[in-house]
Each structure stands twice: as structure tokens, then as C-alpha cells.
Amino acid sequence: MIEWNHLGQAHSAQWRSESSAPAPRRVVTADDTLSADTAYRLACEGTGLLWQGDFQNARMLLQALMRRVDRKPRKAVAKAAEKAATATPAQAFHLHRQAQAQRARVLSSVLIPLGPDYGIDLRRAPDWRQACTEAWGPASGESSVATLRELLGLVGAYEWRKKGVEIPALGDGPHNRIHPHYGVFSPVRGEYVDLVANTSLPSTALAFDIGAGTGVLSAVLVRRGVQRVVATDQDPRAMACALDNLKRLGVLDRVELLQADLFPPGRAPLVVCNPPWVPARPSSPIEHAVYDEGSRMLRGFLAGLAAHLEPGGEGWLILSDLAEHLELRPREQLLAWIAEGGLRILGRHDVQPRHAKAVDAGDALHAARSAEVTSLWRLAAIG
């Protein structure tokens, strides 16, 4: 719950946060008379600004906060540059994440009240009820409060879901789009999809897709001629998303969806897994697709793969070496886990990432990103 006082009366409402962040301890009502400088000071102090004014002015205030949080004082810039110059890649990564978290806290200070049906009763407010319903489920009939920043992300995800992401490996349009749901990572980095699309199949009888997400790799395998795919994921949102996409693509009759942690029962001649690439703690549900504290999923996949491969079968591990360049996990550790799992390496296919950050010299992690390689490791059981 979130609580505040307005005109001498106490109020409360349900607090909504995708990242399970706690509600601000101090909340004040704010409107069009609040200056950006005052709002920034309050935000830096951890005060929530429950908006009561014109909705479009709330968006403008958020933009003003962005400019201020990104425009650091010269002394702070010099100090940060000094730290970065002497930091190891791992330290630079953690400093970058700390800065991102602090920025997110400041920008999450603008709060929007939502009615019992997710409606926003503010002047010039948009109708985002459908977007909220798709993200959070049917309205509960209770008033709630969410950050404007989170609502904008929710609406952006809603538009992505409607439009979809074109996946050339699924064939020609228009039936080659994946529609990511809110909270499910979008396959915008196509190089890992291309690796699965272009590596020779050991068999077309059956494949396991571990960590299905949007269902994109299951769909690619079916389009390549695999007769049956069993796709697993432990996230109910991912299961619903994969179901939707596989239906749209007309391949659901050849894919069995199973909510499970890692492997389904049985063995297969091909087991595919694209685990999170960076061993760090996720700060929100969608970050579970990127960050995996302690490399839990990677280690679990490698430890259990041999027991789920048919004789002569292959396990395909799709993994970026970004963690190695950030000095978060050495290559020797990965090779040791492969050996400990009773596995041998049949081969490896590499590709350079094509995303914008790989060539952005201004990115805080540019050195690591520019050297990054994404690989498909072909693994087999020993003996």
C-alpha cells in the first residue's frame, strides 16, 4: 500500500511496482505549480510526487527530471571519470548498474493515481486501460498508484506487442513476427536466433527448448523441420507469450509448452538453451532474461544436459562472452562446468553482435561490448 495526506485527510491505495520496489515513505501531492528544480530536489530526497495536475505536464516534468539527473555537476563528472579510469571491468560494470539504479529511483518519483478500472482521472490523460489490463490482468476494482516511468514502459511494451518484431529466420512477412508480452524479453538481438537457424540439425525428430521466453527459438526449430518441440519456462508470463506467438505462427500443433524449471521429463536428440548471459542480480522480472545471479540457469543446464540427451544427441548452448570481458566469469569457469557435467565440445559457431551499443563509444561498457562475441556451443555427452 501507498499512503499520503491531502488537505488534512489520510489516503491510501494499492501500490504497483513491477520490480517490487517499496512505495516511497514520504508522498506529497503535486500539480502544475511545482517547479522542476523543486521536484528534482524532492526526488533526490526520496519523496514521491503524486500527480494531481495536467497529465501532459507530468510527462514534461519527467523529461525535465531526466535532463537534471543526466546533467551531473562538473565535480561529480570528474570524480566519476577518475573512478572509471582506475576501475577493473567488473568494478566499472557494478558502478554502471549503481548509477542506473540511482537514476531509476529519481525518475520513479512522479506517481500517477489509477482508478478502479485502471483509468487515469487527470486532465488530458490518455486511455491506457487496455495496456494495463494486458500487463497486470483484469482490474481488481481497487484504486492504485504506479510511477509514470513504469506506465510509459508498460505502454511501450503494449505497442511492441501489437506491432511485433520481425524475425527473418521465420521466413517472409507478414507471418514472421514475434509479439513479446509485457515482462517477457523481446528478441531484438537477432544474432542468437540466426545461430539456431543456421547450425546443422543433428535430428529433426524432437527438440527441447529450455527457457522458451517468447517462443521464438521453438518456432525457428519447427520452421526448420523439427517435428516436435517441448518448450519449458518457469515464468507464467513467458508461457502465455509463447502460446500466443506459436498460435499466431501456426506451429502450436508441433510444440508442447510445459511450465518447468529447466528440463522436461525424458531425453531428446537436440536440447537448446539460451540462458541469461550476465551473472548478476536482476532488479526486475524482465531482467531475469539478462542477469542470472551466480549463473544458476547456465550451471543447471550444463549439470543436467547429459541426462536429457539421447545417444548421439547434441546440446546447443547459446551464450555471449560479455561476462568474460567484464571479468564477471572467466572462460575457464565455463569450460570447467562443461567438463563437470560430463560433456564434451563438438564445435562452436560465433557471431559478432549487431546491436547499437556494440558501436557506441560513449557507452559506459563500450570496451566490453565492442569485443563481445555470441556463440552457439555444440555439446555432447561423454561416452
C-alpha positions in Angstrom: 0.0 0.0 0.0 1.0 3.6 -0.5 -0.2 6.3 1.9 -0.4 10.1 1.7 -2.2 13.1 3.2 -4.1 15.7 1.1 -5.9 18.7 2.5 -5.7 17.2 6.0 -7.2 13.8 5.1 -5.3 10.5 5.0 -5.5 8.5 1.8 -4.2 5.1 0.7 -4.2 2.9 -2.4 -2.7 -0.3 -3.8 1.0 0.2 -4.8 2.1 -1.2 -8.2 5.7 -1.9 -8.9 7.0 -4.4 -11.5 10.3 -4.6 -9.7 8.7 -4.9 -6.3 10.3 -1.7 -5.2 8.8 -0.3 -2.0 6.4 2.6 -2.1 8.0 6.0 -1.2 7.9 6.5 2.6 7.1 10.2 2.0 4.5 11.2 -0.5 3.3 14.7 -1.4 0.7 15.8 -3.8 2.0 17.8 -6.8 0.5 19.7 -9.7 1.4 22.1 -12.5 2.6 24.7 -10.0 5.6 22.5 -8.9 8.9 23.7 -10.4 11.3 21.2 -12.0 14.1 22.3 -9.6 11.9 21.7 -6.5 10.7 18.4 -8.0 14.3 17.3 -8.6 15.3 18.1 -5.0 12.3 16.2 -3.6 13.0 13.3 -5.9 16.6 13.1 -4.8 15.4 13.0 -1.2 13.3 10.0 -2.0 9.9 11.8 -1.9 7.1 10.6 -4.1 5.2 13.2 -6.1 1.6 12.1 -6.5 0.4 14.0 -9.5 -2.9 15.9 -9.4 -2.5 18.2 -12.3 -2.5 18.1 -16.1 -1.2 14.7 -17.3 0.9 16.1 -20.2 2.6 18.4 -17.7 3.5 15.3 -15.7 5.3 13.9 -18.8 7.1 17.2 -19.3 8.2 17.2 -15.6 9.6 13.7 -16.0 11.6 14.9 -19.1 12.9 17.8 -17.0 14.0 15.4 -14.3 15.8 13.3 -16.9 17.7 16.3 -18.0 18.7 17.2 -14.5 19.7 13.7 -13.5 21.8 13.2 -16.6 23.4 16.7 -16.2 25.8 16.0 -13.4 27.9 18.7 -11.8 31.5 19.1 -13.1 33.0 17.8 -9.8 30.8 14.7 -9.9 31.7 14.1 -13.6 35.4 14.5 -12.8 35.2 12.1 -9.8 33.2 9.5 -11.8 35.8 9.7 -14.6 38.6 9.2 -12.1 36.9 6.2 -10.7 36.2 4.8 -14.1 39.9 5.3 -15.2 41.2 3.1 -12.4 38.3 0.6 -12.2 38.5 -3.0 -13.3 35.9 -4.1 -15.9 33.9 -5.8 -13.1 34.0 -2.6 -11.0 33.0 -0.5 -14.0 30.0 -2.8 -14.5 28.9 -2.5 -10.9 29.4 1.3 -10.9 27.3 1.5 -14.1 24.5 -0.5 -12.6 24.6 1.6 -9.4 24.3 4.7 -11.5 21.4 3.2 -13.4 19.6 2.3 -10.2 20.1 5.8 -8.8 18.8 7.3 -12.0 15.8 5.0 -11.9 15.0 6.0 -8.3 14.9 9.7 -9.1 12.8 9.2 -12.3 10.4 7.0 -10.4 9.3 9.8 -8.2 6.4 11.0 -10.4 3.4 9.0 -9.4 0.1 8.6 -11.2 -3.2 7.6 -9.5 -5.2 4.9 -11.3 -8.9 4.4 -10.8 -10.6 1.0 -10.1 -10.6 0.2 -13.8 -7.1 1.5 -14.5 -8.5 4.8 -15.7 -6.5 8.0 -15.1 -8.7 10.8 -13.9 -6.4 13.7 -14.8 -6.8 16.4 -17.3 -5.6 15.4 -20.8 -4.8 11.9 -19.6 -4.7 9.1 -22.2 -6.7 5.9 -22.0 -4.2 3.2 -21.1 -6.7 0.8 -19.6 -6.1 -1.9 -22.2 -2.3 -1.7 -21.8 -2.7 -2.0 -18.1 -5.0 -5.0 -18.4 -2.6 -6.8 -20.7 0.3 -6.2 -18.3 -1.4 -6.7 -14.9 -4.6 -8.7 -15.7 -8.2 -7.6 -15.2 -8.7 -4.6 -12.9 -9.4 -5.6 -9.3 -11.8 -2.7 -8.7 -9.4 -1.0 -6.3 -7.7 2.3 -6.8 -3.9 2.1 -7.2 -0.8 4.1 -7.8 2.1 3.5 -10.2 5.1 5.5 -11.3 4.8 7.4 -14.6 8.0 5.9 -15.7 6.7 2.4 -15.3 3.4 3.3 -17.0 5.3 4.6 -20.0 7.3 1.4 -20.2 4.1 -0.6 -19.9 2.5 1.3 -22.8 5.7 1.0 -24.9 5.6 -2.8 -24.3 1.9 -2.8 -25.3 2.7 -1.1 -28.6 5.6 -3.6 -29.3 3.1 -6.4 -28.6 0.7 -5.0 -31.2 3.3 -4.4 -33.8 5.6 -7.4 -33.2 9.2 -7.9 -34.0 10.2 -9.2 -37.5 12.3 -12.3 -37.3 13.8 -13.0 -40.8 14.7 -16.6 -39.7 11.0 -17.3 -39.5 10.6 -16.7 -43.3 9.0 -14.0 -45.3 6.4 -11.5 -43.9 3.9 -10.9 -42.7 3.9 -14.3 -40.9 7.4 -13.9 -39.4 6.7 -11.7 -36.4 7.1 -12.4 -32.7 4.8 -10.4 -30.3 6.5 -10.0 -26.9 4.2 -9.6 -23.9 4.9 -7.3 -21.0 7.6 -8.6 -18.8 9.0 -11.1 -21.5 12.2 -10.2 -23.1 11.9 -9.2 -26.8 14.2 -11.0 -29.3 15.6 -7.7 -30.6 19.1 -9.1 -30.7 18.7 -11.3 -33.7 22.2 -12.9 -33.9 21.4 -15.6 -31.4 18.3 -16.5 -33.4 20.4 -16.7 -36.6 22.8 -19.1 -34.9 19.9 -21.5 -34.2 18.6 -21.0 -37.7 21.8 -21.8 -39.4 23.5 -24.6 -37.4 23.1 -28.1 -38.9 20.5 -30.1 -37.0 21.5 -33.4 -35.5 17.9 -34.7 -35.8 14.5 -33.4 -36.8 12.5 -35.8 -34.6 12.4 -33.9 -31.3 14.0 -30.9 -29.6 13.8 -29.4 -26.1 13.8 -25.6 -25.9 14.9 -24.7 -22.4 13.8 -21.2 -21.3 11.3 -20.6 -24.1 10.6 -16.9 -23.5 8.6 -15.6 -26.4 8.8 -19.0 -28.1 11.0 -17.7 -31.0 13.5 -20.5 -30.9 10.8 -23.1 -30.8 9.2 -21.5 -33.8 12.5 -21.4 -35.7 13.1 -25.1 -35.0 9.7 -26.0 -36.3 10.2 -23.9 -39.4 13.5 -25.8 -40.0 11.6 -29.1 -40.0 11.8 -30.3 -36.4 8.7 -32.5 -36.0 8.1 -31.9 -32.3 9.4 -29.4 -29.7 8.9 -29.4 -26.0 9.4 -25.9 -24.7 9.8 -25.1 -21.0 9.9 -21.9 -18.9 9.2 -21.3 -15.3 7.6 -17.8 -15.8 3.8 -17.9 -16.4 4.0 -14.7 -18.5 6.6 -16.4 -20.8 4.3 -19.4 -21.1 1.3 -17.2 -22.1 3.5 -15.2 -24.5 4.9 -18.3 -26.2 1.4 -19.8 -26.5 0.2 -16.6 -28.2 3.1 -16.5 -30.6 3.1 -20.1 -31.6 -0.6 -19.8 -32.3 -0.1 -16.8 -34.5 2.7 -18.5 -36.4 0.6 -21.7 -36.9 3.1 -24.1 -35.3 1.4 -24.7 -32.0 0.4 -28.2 -33.1 4.1 -29.2 -33.1 5.1 -27.5 -29.8 4.3 -28.7 -26.3 4.5 -26.0 -23.7 5.5 -27.0 -20.2 5.9 -24.7 -17.2 9.1 -26.1 -15.5 12.4 -25.1 -14.2 14.9 -26.2 -16.9 14.3 -29.7 -18.3 11.1 -31.6 -19.2 11.0 -35.3 -18.5 12.8 -37.6 -20.9 15.5 -37.2 -23.5 15.9 -35.6 -26.9 18.4 -35.7 -29.7 18.6 -31.9 -29.5 18.4 -29.7 -26.4 18.6 -25.9 -26.9 19.2 -23.3 -24.2 19.8 -19.5 -24.4 20.3 -18.7 -20.7 20.9 -15.2 -19.2 24.4 -14.1 -20.2 25.5 -12.0 -17.2 26.0 -13.3 -13.7 24.4 -10.5 -11.7 21.3 -9.9 -9.6 18.2 -8.9 -11.7 16.4 -5.8 -10.5 13.1 -6.5 -12.2 11.3 -9.6 -13.6 12.3 -8.8 -17.2 15.9 -8.6 -16.2 15.9 -12.3 -15.5 16.4 -12.7 -19.2 19.7 -10.8 -19.0 21.0 -11.3 -15.5 21.3 -14.6 -13.6 22.8 -14.4 -10.1 25.5 -17.0 -9.7 24.9 -18.3 -13.3 22.2 -20.5 -11.8 20.5 -21.4 -15.1 23.7 -21.8 -17.0 25.1 -24.2 -14.4 21.8 -26.1 -14.1 21.7 -26.6 -17.8 25.2 -27.9 -18.1 24.8 -30.1 -15.0 21.6 -31.7 -16.3 22.2 -31.8 -20.0 23.9 -35.2 -20.3 21.0 -36.9 -18.6 18.5 -35.5 -21.1 20.4 -36.2 -24.3 19.6 -39.2 -26.4 22.7 -41.2 -27.5 24.4 -39.2 -30.2 22.4 -36.1 -29.3 23.6 -32.5 -29.1 23.0 -29.7 -26.6 23.1 -26.2 -28.1 24.2 -23.6 -25.6 23.8 -20.0 -26.9 25.9 -17.7 -24.8 27.6 -14.3 -25.2 31.1 -13.8 -23.8 30.2 -10.4 -22.4 30.6 -11.7 -18.9 34.2 -12.7 -19.7 35.1 -9.2 -21.0 33.5 -7.7 -17.8 35.6 -10.1 -15.8 32.5 -11.5 -14.1 33.0 -15.1 -15.2 36.2 -16.4 -16.8 36.2 -18.7 -19.8 38.0 -21.3 -17.7 35.0 -21.5 -15.3 32.6 -22.1 -18.2 34.9 -24.9 -19.6 35.1 -26.4 -16.1 31.3 -26.5 -15.8 31.1 -28.2 -19.2 33.6 -30.9 -18.1 31.9 -31.4 -14.7 28.6 -32.0 -16.5 30.2 -35.0 -18.3 30.1 -33.1 -21.6 32.5 -32.5 -24.5 32.6 -29.8 -27.1 31.8 -30.8 -30.6 32.2 -27.3 -32.1 31.3 -23.7 -31.7 29.8 -21.1 -34.1 30.5 -17.4 -33.4 28.9 -14.2 -34.5 29.5 -10.5 -33.7 26.6 -8.7 -32.1 24.8 -6.1 -34.3 23.1 -4.0 -31.6 23.7 -0.3 -31.3 25.6 -0.4 -28.0 28.3 -2.5 -29.6 29.5 0.5 -31.6 28.6 3.3 -29.2 31.9 4.7 -27.9 30.0 6.7 -25.3 28.5 3.7 -23.6 29.9 3.1 -20.2 30.7 -0.6 -21.0 31.9 0.1 -24.6 35.2 -1.7 -24.3 33.5 -5.0 -23.3 30.6 -4.6 -25.7 32.8 -3.9 -28.7 34.7 -7.1 -28.0 31.6 -9.2 -27.4 31.0 -12.4 -29.3 27.9 -14.6 -29.2 28.4 -18.3 -29.6 26.5 -21.5 -30.1 28.4 -24.2 -28.3 27.6 -27.7 -29.7 27.9 -30.1 -26.7 27.6 -33.9 -26.4 27.7 -36.3 -23.5 31.0 -38.1 -22.9 30.8 -41.8 -23.6 
